[in-house]
Amino acid sequence: MPTLTALHPRLAPLAFLPEGVLQSIDVDPDSSHLLWTASTTPGGYPRVSRNGQLVMLARWILEKTVGPCPPKMQASHKCHDWELGCPTGNLVDFDWHRLCCTPGHLAWETARTNILASARTVAHRNASKGVCQQGHALTRRTTDHKGRPIRKCWECPPSVTQLVQLHHDSEINAAYAAVL
């Protein structure tokens, strides 16, 4: 009997996976995706049993095809990104992308890069803003605060909440200075 990788040449890069795992991967004829069809985490990411332990499938694939996970990195589905030209982007079939186990669609990335790549996150929406609510350009000059960029326009007058926070901070700083 021929193996699954022989029946589906697109599964060949995943030949290191056990046959039972390969049976749970669907070759999508309409796209370049290999889609997971079995158990997932509550968040919708594929997970499998490897040597008796549950592991994330994307991580296992990356470890075998790219190498060990670098420090402070995580598995990322590049097919979430608009750059790949996926017709559904990541606003329609969001969970569908999580099921992708195509080696070329996976990469090691920092959590920040991964979050910013997904148009569904607040971080992505805020980072892609070019102007504040008053129309001031959000440039590094107008958003830097104590050496770190934050998404607040320093050209706009502070809100009451911000003034209260500044007053509170100055009281705390004064109290610390008195103790020291």
Sequence and secondary structure as in RCSB ss.txt:
>XXXX:A:sequence
MPTLTALHPRLAPLAFLPEGVLQSIDVDPDSSHLLWTASTTPGGYPRVSRNGQLVMLARWILEKTVGPCPPKMQA
SHKCHDWELGCPTGNLVDFDWHRLCCTPGHLAWETARTNILASARTVAHRNASKGVCQQGHALTRRTTDHKGRPI
RKCWECPPSVTQLVQLHHDSEINAAYAAVL
>XXXX:A:secstr
   HHHH GGGGGGTTS HHHHTTEEE TTSS EEE S B TTS BEEEETTEEEEHHHHHHHHHT S  TT EE
EEGGGSGGGT TTTTTSSHHHHHTB  GGGEEEE HHHHHHH TTSHHHHHHT  B TT  B  HHHHEETTEE 
S  SSS   HHHHHHHHHHHHHHHHHHHH 
